[in-house]
Amino acid sequence: MNGKRGSTGEPLSGGEAGNAGPDGTGDGRLVHVAPVAAGGRPSTRDMLVAAAIGVAGSLIVVPLTYLQVFAGIAHVYLVAATLGLWFLPCVVPLIVVRKPGASLIACLAMGVVSAATTPFGVAAIGALIMEGLLIELPFMITLYRRWTRPQFVASAILFSALMGTMAPRAVGVDSPTTPMTLISFAVALASSLVFLVLGFAVAKGLRSRGVTR
């Protein structure tokens, strides 16, 4: 198996079978090569899988919306710490389906559910689509030809840069200080990276159950 490469340019295995990391690669990187063709035009099945993940993600996002309202009363950093939970259902479709628009479709599905079940109404749709766009941006610039760990980390950074720096204003701090804004970003990024690792584990479980076959 050593030396062979998948369609994404990533090694199918990075070493001996006994040295495989938690993500299934030999060097423990977060890069995953799924048994599906990456890139290209998404099929109807791909879009349905992404939408289904988005609807399932609503089970996290809707209660989280209310949790953040109460957390915001306690402290802005608690809100920033929950942002990884928003990132998780937005990034998992890209890991599982690995097709253009997977995150956008999932976020649109979550936005529709959130619009009907949270106080934000239709504004939730636009907000979640923006999140999906930010998460897909590192893949867009390569025309979805590469699916590497740095790209997923870049998605987490872009997501956290927007959502983390907005956290103070989201809880009513009209003029947040620079340190507060930077700390909110750092907390949001740490949370997003933790849930990115979890996202790869979730994707691996979905693949093992034949979701992408």
N, CA and C of each residue as an Amber inpcrd file, in Angstrom:
protein
   639
   0.8160000  -1.2170000   0.0000000   0.0000000   0.0000000   0.0000000
   0.8540000   1.2730000   0.0000000   2.1000000   1.2140000   0.6030000
   2.9260000   2.4130000   0.6760000   3.2420000   2.9410000  -0.7090000
   3.1540000   4.2940000  -0.8070000   3.5100000   4.9060000  -2.0860000
   2.3320000   5.1520000  -2.9680000   1.2080000   4.4300000  -2.7500000
   0.0250000   4.6520000  -3.5800000  -0.6680000   5.9110000  -3.1040000
  -1.3410000   6.5970000  -4.0240000  -1.9880000   7.8520000  -3.6760000
  -3.4010000   7.8570000  -4.2020000  -4.3080000   8.5270000  -3.4540000
  -5.7050000   8.6350000  -3.8650000  -5.8900000   9.7630000  -4.8420000
  -7.1360000   9.9750000  -5.2190000  -7.4370000  10.9810000  -6.2200000
  -7.1860000  12.3810000  -5.7220000  -7.0920000  12.5830000  -4.4160000
  -6.8500000  13.9100000  -3.8590000  -5.3780000  14.2370000  -3.7470000
  -4.5110000  13.2980000  -4.0530000  -3.0880000  13.5180000  -3.9230000
  -2.5620000  13.1660000  -2.5580000  -3.4100000  12.7250000  -1.6290000
  -2.9820000  12.3450000  -0.2960000  -2.6770000  10.8620000  -0.2670000
  -1.6760000  10.4560000   0.5350000  -1.3370000   9.0310000   0.5910000
  -2.4550000   8.2250000   1.1800000  -2.6620000   7.0430000   0.5960000
  -3.6840000   6.1440000   1.1120000  -3.2430000   5.5320000   2.4230000
  -1.9850000   5.4210000   2.6470000  -1.4870000   4.9910000   3.9450000
  -0.1190000   5.5780000   4.1480000   0.1730000   5.9700000   5.3800000
   1.4170000   6.6770000   5.6300000   2.4580000   5.8040000   6.2690000
   2.2660000   4.5260000   6.4070000   3.2470000   3.6780000   7.0420000
   2.7110000   2.2920000   7.1620000   3.2910000   1.5420000   8.1100000
   2.8330000   0.1840000   8.3130000   1.4720000   0.1910000   8.9680000
   0.7200000  -0.9060000   8.7530000  -0.6380000  -0.9730000   9.2810000
  -0.6530000  -0.8200000  10.7790000   0.3620000  -1.3040000  11.4560000
   0.3640000  -1.2410000  12.9110000   0.6470000   0.1430000  13.4450000
   1.0990000   1.0980000  12.5700000   1.4260000   2.4380000  13.0160000
   0.3670000   3.4490000  12.6500000  -0.8120000   2.9760000  12.2780000
  -1.8550000   3.8980000  11.8300000  -2.2690000   4.8000000  12.9700000
  -2.5020000   6.1000000  12.6250000  -2.9710000   7.0550000  13.6140000
  -4.4580000   6.9160000  13.8290000  -5.0320000   7.7640000  14.7160000
  -6.4560000   7.6590000  15.0120000  -7.3400000   7.9960000  13.8490000
  -6.7660000   8.6820000  12.8440000  -7.5660000   9.0320000  11.6740000
  -7.4120000   8.0330000  10.5530000  -6.6310000   6.9590000  10.7780000
  -6.4820000   5.9360000   9.7580000  -5.2760000   6.1140000   8.8800000
  -4.4780000   7.2110000   9.0750000  -3.2740000   7.3850000   8.2930000
  -2.0800000   7.0190000   9.1320000  -0.9700000   6.7340000   8.4880000
   0.1790000   6.2450000   9.2050000   0.8250000   7.2920000  10.0980000
   0.7390000   8.5980000   9.7300000   1.4110000   9.6100000  10.5300000
   0.4450000  10.3670000  11.4170000  -0.7820000   9.9270000  11.5260000
  -1.7290000  10.5150000  12.4530000  -2.3250000  11.8250000  11.9970000
  -2.1130000  12.2060000  10.7110000  -2.6890000  13.4610000  10.2160000
  -4.2000000  13.3680000  10.1230000  -4.8290000  14.5560000  10.0590000
  -6.2810000  14.6050000   9.9910000  -6.8070000  14.3860000   8.5880000
  -5.9060000  14.2130000   7.6100000  -6.3500000  14.0310000   6.2360000
  -6.9690000  12.6560000   6.0780000  -8.1470000  12.6020000   5.4800000
  -8.8370000  11.3330000   5.2620000  -9.0660000  11.1310000   3.7770000
  -8.8890000   9.9390000   3.3360000  -9.1970000   9.5880000   1.9540000
 -10.3630000   8.6270000   1.9810000 -11.5140000   9.1230000   1.5910000
 -12.7240000   8.3040000   1.6340000 -12.8190000   7.4450000   0.3910000
 -13.5960000   6.3580000   0.4720000 -13.7830000   5.4980000  -0.6930000
 -14.8070000   6.0750000  -1.6510000 -14.7080000   7.3970000  -1.8850000
 -15.5930000   8.0530000  -2.8430000 -14.7220000   8.9870000  -3.6740000
 -15.1900000   9.3410000  -4.8460000 -14.4390000  10.2400000  -5.7090000
 -14.5850000  11.6620000  -5.2040000 -13.4740000  12.3150000  -4.8330000
 -13.5350000  13.6720000  -4.3190000 -13.6670000  14.6590000  -5.4650000
 -14.2600000  15.8150000  -5.1560000 -14.4160000  16.8500000  -6.1610000
 -15.4390000  16.4820000  -7.2160000 -15.5070000  17.2850000  -8.2460000
 -16.4700000  17.0130000  -9.3060000 -17.8620000  17.4700000  -8.9200000
 -18.7820000  17.2790000  -9.8100000 -20.1510000  17.7170000  -9.5770000
 -20.8370000  16.7680000  -8.6010000 -21.4540000  17.3170000  -7.5240000
 -22.1130000  16.4410000  -6.5480000 -23.3320000  15.7530000  -7.1530000
 -23.4900000  14.4820000  -6.8280000 -24.6560000  13.7400000  -7.2850000
 -25.8510000  14.0470000  -6.3860000 -27.0250000  13.5990000  -6.7930000
 -28.2160000  13.7850000  -5.9500000 -28.0190000  13.1330000  -4.5980000
 -27.3870000  11.9470000  -4.5870000 -27.1250000  11.2620000  -3.3210000
 -26.2070000  12.0900000  -2.4300000 -25.1580000  12.6990000  -3.0310000
 -24.2530000  13.5470000  -2.2640000 -25.0150000  14.6900000  -1.6020000
 -25.8870000  15.3350000  -2.3680000 -26.6410000  16.4610000  -1.8330000
 -27.6060000  16.0220000  -0.7360000 -28.2050000  14.8560000  -0.9040000
 -29.1090000  14.3430000   0.1200000 -28.3560000  14.0020000   1.3980000
 -27.1600000  13.4310000   1.2540000 -26.3530000  13.1230000   2.4390000
 -25.9980000  14.4090000   3.1730000 -25.5690000  15.4330000   2.4250000
 -25.2130000  16.7130000   3.0390000 -26.4130000  17.3460000   3.7340000
 -27.5700000  17.3130000   3.0560000 -28.7750000  17.8920000   3.6520000
 -29.1840000  17.1270000   4.9040000 -29.0660000  15.8040000   4.8740000
 -29.4270000  14.9920000   6.0370000 -28.5260000  15.3030000   7.2210000
 -27.2370000  15.5050000   6.9620000 -26.3180000  15.8850000   8.0370000
 -26.7070000  17.2480000   8.5940000 -27.1100000  18.1520000   7.6980000
 -27.5380000  19.4750000   8.1430000 -28.7540000  19.4180000   9.0360000
 -29.7440000  18.6160000   8.6470000 -30.9500000  18.4780000   9.4700000
 -30.5880000  17.8580000  10.8190000 -29.7290000  16.8320000  10.7960000
 -29.2930000  16.2260000  12.0520000 -28.5290000  17.2370000  12.8950000
 -27.7530000  18.0980000  12.2190000 -27.0210000  19.1340000  12.9420000
 -27.9190000  20.1190000  13.6440000 -29.1460000  20.2560000  13.1670000
 -30.1030000  21.1500000  13.8200000 -30.3990000  20.7050000  15.2470000
 -30.2500000  19.4120000  15.5040000 -30.4500000  18.9080000  16.8560000
 -29.4110000  19.4770000  17.8120000 -28.2870000  19.9390000  17.2540000
 -27.2680000  20.6190000  18.0520000 -27.5060000  22.1220000  18.0460000
 -27.7440000  22.6680000  16.8510000 -27.7840000  24.1200000  16.6780000
 -28.9760000  24.7690000  17.3780000 -30.1430000  24.1580000  17.2860000
 -31.3350000  24.7750000  17.8790000 -31.2170000  24.8840000  19.4000000
 -30.9380000  23.7830000  20.1270000 -30.7550000  23.9400000  21.5820000
 -29.5870000  24.8580000  21.9190000 -28.5420000  24.8320000  21.0600000
 -27.3740000  25.6620000  21.3100000 -27.7230000  27.1460000  21.2400000
 -28.6480000  27.5000000  20.3670000 -29.0770000  28.8930000  20.2630000
 -29.5910000  29.3940000  21.5950000 -30.4310000  28.5940000  22.2380000
 -30.9790000  28.9870000  23.5350000 -29.9070000  28.9380000  24.6170000
 -29.0120000  27.9620000  24.5270000 -27.9360000  27.8590000  25.5070000
 -27.0580000  29.0980000  25.4640000 -26.7770000  29.5840000  24.2510000
 -25.9030000  30.7450000  24.1180000 -26.5400000  32.0050000  24.6900000
 -27.8570000  32.0860000  24.6160000 -28.5410000  33.2420000  25.2120000
 -28.2680000  33.2900000  26.7060000 -28.4020000  32.1420000  27.3660000
 -28.1810000  32.0920000  28.8020000 -26.6950000  32.1750000  29.1440000
 -25.8480000  31.5710000  28.3050000 -24.4060000  31.6330000  28.5380000
 -23.9020000  33.0570000  28.4020000 -24.5090000  33.8040000  27.4730000
 -24.0970000  35.1740000  27.2580000 -24.3440000  36.0520000  28.4660000
 -25.3600000  35.7160000  29.2210000 -25.6310000  36.4550000  30.4420000
 -24.4820000  36.2560000  31.4320000 -23.9100000  35.0540000  31.4330000
 -22.8220000  34.7520000  32.3640000 -21.5060000  35.3590000  31.8880000
 -21.1310000  35.0840000  30.6390000 -19.8680000  35.6310000  30.1490000
 -19.7260000  35.3960000  28.6490000 -19.1090000  36.3730000  27.9840000
 -18.9390000  36.3010000  26.5350000 -18.0730000  35.1190000  26.1240000
 -17.1130000  34.7410000  26.9510000 -16.2050000  33.6620000  26.5710000
 -16.8880000  32.2970000  26.5830000 -17.9470000  32.1600000  27.3570000
 -18.7140000  30.9100000  27.3240000 -19.3810000  30.7370000  25.9640000
 -19.8510000  31.8400000  25.4030000 -20.4420000  31.7910000  24.0640000
 -19.3760000  31.3980000  23.0400000 -18.2000000  32.0110000  23.1430000
 -17.1120000  31.6880000  22.2160000 -16.7330000  30.2070000  22.3130000
 -16.7940000  29.6680000  23.5310000 -16.4050000  28.2740000  23.7390000
 -17.3900000  27.3010000  23.1100000 -18.6230000  27.7430000  22.8750000
 -19.6200000  26.8540000  22.2690000 -19.5710000  26.8750000  20.7420000
 -18.7520000  27.7400000  20.1520000 -18.7830000  27.9030000  18.6980000
 -18.2920000  26.6700000  17.9500000 -17.4760000  25.8540000  18.5930000
 -17.0570000  24.6160000  17.9500000 -18.2220000  23.7060000  17.6470000
 -19.2760000  23.7950000  18.4710000 -20.4770000  22.9960000  18.2370000
 -21.2170000  23.4560000  16.9910000 -21.0810000  24.7300000  16.6410000
 -21.6460000  25.2280000  15.3860000 -20.8040000  24.7590000  14.2110000
 -19.4930000  24.7510000  14.4220000 -18.5690000  24.3690000  13.3580000
 -18.7260000  22.9000000  12.9700000 -18.9690000  22.0490000  13.9550000
 -19.0230000  20.6080000  13.7280000 -20.0010000  20.1950000  12.6320000
 -21.3040000  20.5190000  12.7310000 -22.2250000  20.0550000  11.6880000
 -22.0340000  20.7490000  10.3430000 -21.2870000  21.8580000  10.3340000
 -21.0110000  22.5390000   9.0630000 -19.8440000  21.9060000   8.3210000
 -18.8620000  21.3660000   9.0660000 -17.6640000  20.8270000   8.4210000
 -17.7750000  19.3300000   8.1280000 -18.5660000  18.5950000   8.9040000
 -18.6850000  17.1450000   8.6880000 -19.1360000  16.7960000   7.2630000
 -20.0980000  17.5180000   6.6730000 -20.4870000  17.1750000   5.2940000
 -19.3240000  17.2360000   4.3080000 -18.4200000  18.2030000   4.4850000
 -17.2620000  18.2820000   3.5930000 -16.3480000  17.0830000   3.7830000
 -16.1970000  16.6300000   5.0220000 -15.3270000  15.4870000   5.2840000
 -15.9430000  14.2120000   4.7160000 -17.2580000  14.0650000   4.8730000
 -17.9370000  12.8420000   4.4470000 -18.1440000  12.7970000   2.9370000
 -18.7510000  13.8460000   2.3940000 -19.1250000  13.8540000   0.9780000
 -17.9590000  14.2730000   0.0900000 -17.1820000  15.2620000   0.5550000
 -16.0430000  15.7830000  -0.2060000 -16.4330000  16.1850000  -1.6220000
 -17.4760000  16.9900000  -1.6950000 -17.9410000  17.5260000  -2.9740000
 -18.2660000  19.0060000  -2.7930000 -18.1740000  19.7930000  -3.8620000
 -18.4940000  21.2220000  -3.7750000 -19.9040000  21.4540000  -3.2510000
 -20.0350000  22.4060000  -2.3420000 -21.3460000  22.7990000  -1.8440000
 -21.8840000  21.9600000  -0.7070000 -21.1510000  20.9400000  -0.2630000
 -21.6650000  20.0580000   0.7890000 -21.9550000  20.8280000   2.0770000
 -21.0320000  21.7000000   2.4650000 -21.2320000  22.4820000   3.6840000
 -22.3630000  23.4930000   3.5120000 -22.4430000  24.1030000   2.3390000
 -23.5150000  25.0770000   2.0810000 -24.8940000  24.4220000   2.1550000
 -25.0110000  23.2260000   1.5950000 -26.2930000  22.5220000   1.6280000
 -26.6750000  22.1850000   3.0560000 -25.7060000  21.6870000   3.8320000
 -25.9720000  21.3460000   5.2280000 -26.3610000  22.5820000   6.0260000
 -25.6490000  23.6820000   5.8080000 -25.9460000  24.9120000   6.5430000
 -27.3060000  25.4870000   6.1410000 -27.6580000  25.3500000   4.8710000
 -28.9800000  25.8010000   4.4320000 -30.0690000  24.9960000   5.1300000
 -29.8760000  23.6820000   5.2140000 -30.8580000  22.8370000   5.8920000
 -30.9820000  23.2180000   7.3640000 -29.8450000  23.4530000   8.0200000
 -29.8770000  23.8860000   9.4210000 -30.5430000  25.2470000   9.5580000
 -30.2670000  26.1280000   8.5960000 -30.8590000  27.4620000   8.6440000
 -32.3680000  27.4230000   8.5520000 -32.8950000  26.5690000   7.6880000
 -34.3490000  26.4480000   7.5390000 -34.9790000  25.9560000   8.8390000
 -34.3590000  24.9240000   9.4380000 -34.8860000  24.3990000  10.7010000
 -34.7800000  25.4560000  11.7960000 -33.6450000  26.1540000  11.8630000
 -33.4490000  27.1810000  12.8890000 -34.4130000  28.3450000  12.7150000
 -34.6940000  28.7050000  11.4640000 -35.6210000  29.8070000  11.2030000
 -37.0070000  29.5150000  11.7620000 -37.3720000  28.2370000  11.7370000
 -38.7130000  27.8620000  12.2020000 -38.7750000  27.5860000  13.6970000
 -37.6170000  27.4580000  14.3450000 -37.6380000  27.0090000  15.7360000
 -36.8960000  27.9080000  16.7190000 -36.2440000  28.9800000  16.2330000
 -35.5020000  29.8570000  17.1400000 -35.9680000  31.3070000  16.9700000
 -35.6430000  32.1730000  17.9280000 -36.0740000  33.5760000  17.8540000
 -35.4500000  34.3540000  16.7010000 -34.3940000  33.8300000  16.0760000
 -33.7150000  34.5680000  15.0150000 -34.4810000  34.5610000  13.7010000
 -35.4270000  33.6580000  13.5460000 -36.2460000  33.6180000  12.3370000
 -35.4160000  33.4070000  11.0870000 -35.8220000  34.0710000   9.9880000
 -35.1590000  33.8600000   8.6950000 -33.7190000  34.3570000   8.6800000
 -33.3540000  35.2080000   9.6530000 -31.9740000  35.6810000   9.7090000
 -31.0140000  34.5200000   9.9320000 -31.4990000  33.4380000  10.5430000
 -30.6510000  32.2730000  10.7890000 -30.1930000  31.6450000   9.4770000
 -31.0200000  31.7170000   8.4420000 -30.6620000  31.1150000   7.1580000
 -29.4440000  31.8120000   6.5640000 -29.4870000  33.1420000   6.5140000
 -28.3640000  33.8960000   5.9660000 -27.0900000  33.7100000   6.7720000
 -27.2290000  33.6870000   8.1060000 -26.0540000  33.5270000   8.9690000
 -25.3870000  32.1750000   8.7520000 -26.1970000  31.1270000   8.6630000
 -25.6350000  29.7900000   8.4960000 -25.0530000  29.5860000   7.0920000
 -25.6640000  30.1840000   6.0870000 -25.0940000  30.1030000   4.7420000
 -23.7320000  30.7940000   4.7020000 -23.6050000  31.9310000   5.4030000
 -22.3180000  32.6170000   5.4770000 -21.2630000  31.7380000   6.1390000
 -21.6610000  31.0260000   7.1920000 -20.7340000  30.1150000   7.8630000
 -20.2890000  29.0010000   6.9110000 -21.2500000  28.4440000   6.1730000
 -20.9130000  27.3910000   5.2250000 -19.9730000  27.8810000   4.1380000
 -20.1840000  29.1170000   3.6930000 -19.3250000  29.7010000   2.6610000
 -17.8970000  29.8670000   3.1670000 -17.7420000  30.3540000   4.3890000
 -16.4120000  30.5220000   4.9680000 -15.6900000  29.1810000   5.0950000
 -16.4350000  28.1550000   5.5000000 -15.8420000  26.8360000   5.6930000
 -15.4150000  26.2270000   4.3510000 -16.1510000  26.5280000   3.2970000
 -15.8110000  25.9730000   1.9780000 -14.7240000  26.7700000   1.2540000
 -14.4750000  28.0030000   1.6870000 -13.5630000  28.8840000   0.9600000
 -12.1730000  28.2880000   0.7250000 -11.5290000  27.6640000   1.7140000
 -10.1990000  27.0870000   1.4520000 -10.2070000  25.9920000   0.3820000
 -11.3600000  25.3740000   0.1680000 -11.4680000  24.3330000  -0.8550000
 -11.8440000  24.9450000  -2.2040000 -12.6130000  26.0350000  -2.1600000
 -12.9920000  26.7240000  -3.3960000 -11.7680000  27.2240000  -4.1420000
 -10.8030000  27.7740000  -3.3900000  -9.6560000  28.3910000  -4.0540000
  -8.7590000  27.3520000  -4.7320000  -8.9230000  26.0880000  -4.3930000
  -8.2010000  25.0260000  -5.1030000  -9.1170000  24.3060000  -6.0870000
 -10.2970000  24.8980000  -6.3130000 -11.3030000  24.2920000  -7.1890000
 -11.6800000  22.8780000  -6.7260000 -11.6390000  22.6920000  -5.4060000
 -12.0200000  21.4190000  -4.7710000 -11.1690000  20.2440000  -5.2720000
  -9.9210000  20.5380000  -5.5920000  -9.0220000  19.4780000  -6.0570000
  -8.1780000  18.8990000  -4.9200000  -8.1070000  19.6180000  -3.8070000
  -7.3150000  19.1490000  -2.6800000  -8.1710000  19.1410000  -1.4190000
  -7.9060000  18.1850000  -0.5340000  -8.6480000  18.0430000   0.7230000
  -7.6380000  17.6960000   1.8130000  -6.9000000  18.6930000   2.2810000
  -5.8000000  18.4570000   3.1980000  -6.0870000  19.0370000   4.5780000
  -5.2880000  18.6150000   5.5440000  -5.4450000  19.1090000   6.9040000
  -5.3300000  20.6290000   6.9790000  -4.3280000  21.2640000   6.3500000
  -4.2540000  22.7290000   6.4300000  -5.5180000  23.4290000   5.9300000
  -6.1820000  22.8540000   4.9370000  -7.4140000  23.4730000   4.4450000
  -8.5200000  23.4180000   5.4980000  -8.6500000  22.2830000   6.1720000
  -9.6630000  22.1840000   7.2170000  -9.3350000  23.1040000   8.3960000
  -8.0480000  23.2210000   8.7120000  -7.6440000  24.1520000   9.7740000
  -7.9430000  25.5870000   9.3500000  -7.6840000  25.8960000   8.0690000
  -8.0020000  27.2370000   7.5530000  -9.4950000  27.5140000   7.6600000
 -10.3180000  26.5010000   7.4110000 -11.7660000  26.6590000   7.5690000
 -12.1120000  27.0230000   9.0090000 -11.4610000  26.3440000   9.9540000
 -11.7040000  26.6350000  11.3740000 -11.2740000  28.0570000  11.7260000
 -10.1540000  28.5000000  11.1440000  -9.6700000  29.8570000  11.4190000
 -10.6360000  30.9030000  10.8700000 -11.0850000  30.7080000   9.6300000
 -12.0190000  31.6700000   9.0290000 -13.3330000  31.7190000   9.8000000
 -13.8340000  30.5470000  10.1500000 -15.0700000  30.4720000  10.9240000
 -14.9150000  31.1930000  12.2630000 -13.8170000  30.9390000  12.9460000
 -13.5920000  31.5330000  14.2640000 -13.3410000  33.0350000  14.1710000
 -12.6930000  33.4620000  13.0860000 -12.4250000  34.8870000  12.9080000
 -13.7190000  35.6720000  12.8230000 -14.7170000  35.1050000  12.1480000
 -16.0100000  35.7790000  12.0420000 -16.8270000  35.6140000  13.3200000
 -17.0600000  34.3640000  13.7110000 -17.9620000  34.0980000  14.8180000
 -17.3620000  34.4840000  16.1710000 -16.0580000  34.2270000  16.3390000
 -15.4250000  34.5460000  17.6150000 -15.3800000  36.0330000  17.8880000
 -15.0260000  36.8110000  16.8770000 -14.9480000  38.2580000  17.0840000
 -16.3380000  38.8950000  17.2030000 -17.3560000  38.1960000  16.7370000
 -18.7240000  38.7020000  16.8740000 -19.3530000  38.3300000  18.2130000
 -18.7340000  37.4050000  18.9400000 -19.3150000  36.9180000  20.1940000
 -19.5960000  38.0280000  21.2080000 -18.6820000  38.9860000  21.4330000
 -18.9940000  40.0400000  22.4060000 -20.2480000  40.8330000  22.0500000
 -20.3830000  41.2210000  20.7860000 -21.5510000  41.9900000  20.3720000
 -22.8270000  41.1380000  20.4300000 -22.6660000  39.8380000  20.2180000
 -23.8290000  38.9470000  20.2510000 -24.4660000  38.8910000  21.6360000
 -23.6760000  39.1880000  22.6630000 -24.2210000  39.1450000  24.0240000
 -24.4050000  40.5400000  24.5990000 -24.3550000  41.5610000  23.7220000
 -24.6930000  42.9090000  24.1610000 -23.5390000  43.8150000  24.5040000
 -22.2970000  43.4080000  24.2100000 -21.1470000  44.2820000  24.4600000
 -20.9530000  45.1410000  23.2180000 -21.4090000  46.3920000  23.2810000
 -21.4090000  47.2480000  22.0990000 -20.0100000  47.6900000  21.6830000
 -19.1260000  47.8790000  22.6420000 -17.7640000  48.3360000  22.3290000
 -16.7460000  47.4290000  23.0140000 -16.5770000  46.2280000  22.4940000
 -15.6270000  45.3010000  23.1210000 -14.1970000  45.7940000  22.9770000
 -13.3920000  45.5420000  23.9830000 -11.9870000  45.9230000  23.9150000
 -11.2410000  44.9740000  22.9740000 -10.0780000  45.4260000  22.5290000
  -9.2690000  44.5750000  21.6510000  -8.8850000  43.2620000  22.3280000
  -8.4340000  43.3000000  23.6010000  -8.1270000  42.0210000  24.2620000
  -9.3330000  41.0800000  24.3330000 -10.5180000  41.6190000  24.6130000
 -11.7130000  40.7780000  24.6770000 -11.9910000  40.1350000  23.3300000
 -11.8590000  40.8970000  22.2620000 -12.0970000  40.3720000  20.9220000
 -11.0930000  39.2830000  20.5620000  -9.8250000  39.5190000  20.8780000
  -8.7860000  38.5360000  20.5540000  -8.9460000  37.2600000  21.3800000
  -9.3060000  37.4200000  22.6460000  -9.5130000  36.2350000  23.4870000
 -10.7130000  35.4400000  22.9880000 -11.7640000  36.1430000  22.5830000
 -12.9470000  35.4670000  22.0510000 -12.5980000  34.6650000  20.8040000
 -11.7720000  35.2610000  19.9350000 -11.3240000  34.5580000  18.7280000
 -10.5080000  33.3180000  19.0950000  -9.5780000  33.4790000  20.0500000
  -8.7220000  32.3560000  20.4420000  -9.5310000  31.2210000  21.0510000
 -10.5010000  31.5700000  21.8800000 -11.3480000  30.5500000  22.4990000
 -12.1880000  29.8450000  21.4360000 -12.7430000  30.6210000  20.5120000
 -13.5490000  30.0390000  19.4310000 -12.7090000  29.1220000  18.5500000
 -11.4750000  29.5220000  18.2540000 -10.6040000  28.7090000  17.4130000
 -10.2390000  27.4010000  18.1150000  -9.9060000  27.4900000  19.4000000
  -9.5720000  26.2740000  20.1490000 -10.7540000  25.3150000  20.1520000
 -11.9490000  25.8650000  20.3530000 -13.1590000  25.0410000  20.3570000
 -13.3910000  24.4050000  18.9870000 -13.2000000  25.1860000  17.9280000
 -13.4190000  24.6820000  16.5670000 -12.4280000  23.5880000  16.2070000
 -11.1830000  23.7270000  16.6360000 -10.1800000  22.7090000  16.3250000
 -10.4540000  21.4000000  17.0700000 -10.9170000  21.5300000  18.3120000
 -11.2900000  20.3280000  19.0710000 -12.4150000  19.5870000  18.3550000
 -13.4190000  20.3440000  17.9080000 -14.5500000  19.7080000  17.2520000
 -14.2270000  19.2950000  15.8190000 -13.1810000  19.8630000  15.2260000
 -12.7210000  19.3800000  13.9210000 -12.1980000  17.9510000  14.0610000
 -11.4120000  17.7170000  15.1090000 -10.9210000  16.3630000  15.3650000
 -12.0970000  15.4130000  15.5740000 -13.0830000  15.8620000  16.3460000
 -14.2780000  15.0490000  16.5580000 -15.0140000  14.8160000  15.2440000
 -15.0190000  15.8280000  14.3750000 -15.6840000  15.7100000  13.0860000
 -15.0970000  14.6100000  12.2260000 -13.7820000  14.4640000  12.2540000
 -13.1560000  13.3890000  11.4990000 -13.5470000  12.0240000  12.0660000
 -13.6770000  11.9520000  13.3790000 -14.1040000  10.6950000  14.0010000
 -15.5440000  10.3690000  13.6120000 -16.4100000  11.3960000  13.6020000
 -17.8010000  11.1970000  13.1920000 -17.8670000  10.7500000  11.7370000
 -17.0780000  11.4100000  10.8770000 -17.0670000  11.0630000   9.4540000
 -16.5940000   9.6300000   9.2480000 -15.5870000   9.2290000  10.0000000
 -15.0900000   7.8660000   9.8840000 -16.1720000   6.8620000  10.2530000
 -16.9400000   7.1870000  11.3060000 -18.0270000   6.3090000  11.7070000
 -19.1190000   6.2260000  10.6510000 -19.4410000   7.3680000  10.0170000
 -20.4570000   7.3780000   8.9730000 -20.0050000   6.5660000   7.7630000
 -18.7230000   6.6890000   7.4150000 -18.2110000   5.9170000   6.2910000
 -18.2650000   4.4250000   6.5820000 -17.9190000   4.0510000   7.8220000
 -17.9030000   2.6440000   8.1600000 -19.2860000   2.0370000   8.0970000
 -20.3170000   2.9010000   8.1670000 -21.7000000   2.4190000   8.0650000
 -22.2360000   2.5350000   6.6430000 -21.3550000   2.8900000   5.7120000
 -21.7320000   2.8910000   4.3040000 -22.5500000   4.0790000   3.8580000
 -22.4690000   5.2010000   4.5880000 -23.2710000   6.3710000   4.2240000
 -22.8840000   6.9030000   2.8510000 -21.5990000   6.8280000   2.5010000
 -21.1360000   7.4050000   1.2330000 -21.0740000   6.3870000   0.1020000
 -21.5260000   5.1760000   0.3300000 -21.4310000   4.1520000  -0.7130000
 -22.6300000   4.1830000  -1.6330000
